[in-house]
């Protein structure tokens, strides 16, 4: 599998795991963004697997808030 395909697959898996954790907590992305004091668009970018430093920082916060092992 080409590297780009592996990256896309990993991004989809991260997004899937976060969305499952959100559902388990009964929380929306908007509520999560509010809790993290981040914009909904920044949180959405992080959930979608964006690799910029801000998205990575937000993802780490998401993992902590949702009790996910990262």
C-alpha positions, -999 to 999 in steps of 0.1 A, spaced: 0 0 0 14 34 -10 24 57 19 -3 83 11 -30 55 13 -16 45 47 -18 81 59 -54 85 47 -63 52 64 -47 63 96 -66 96 95 -99 78 89 -92 55 119 -84 85 142 -116 102 131 -136 70 137 -122 64 172 -129 100 183 -164 99 169 -171 66 187 -157 81 220 -179 112 215 -210 90 210 -201 70 241 -200 102 261 -231 116 245 -212 146 234 -213 166 201 -183 181 184 -197 216 193 -199 207 230 -163 193 228 -151 225 211 -168 246 238 -152 224 265 -118 228 250 -123 265 244 -115 260 207 -134 268 176 -156 241 161 -137 243 128 -103 238 146 -117 208 165 -132 194 133 -98 197 115 -81 179 144 -107 151 143 -103 148 106 -66 141 111 -50 174 101 -13 172 109 -4 208 117 9 214 152 -23 231 165 -44 201 154 -21 177 171 -23 198 203 -61 198 201 -62 160 194 -41 154 226 -67 175 245 -95 155 229 -79 122 239 -76 134 275 -111 147 277 -126 116 262 -104 92 282 -88 77 251 -54 60 251 -32 79 226 
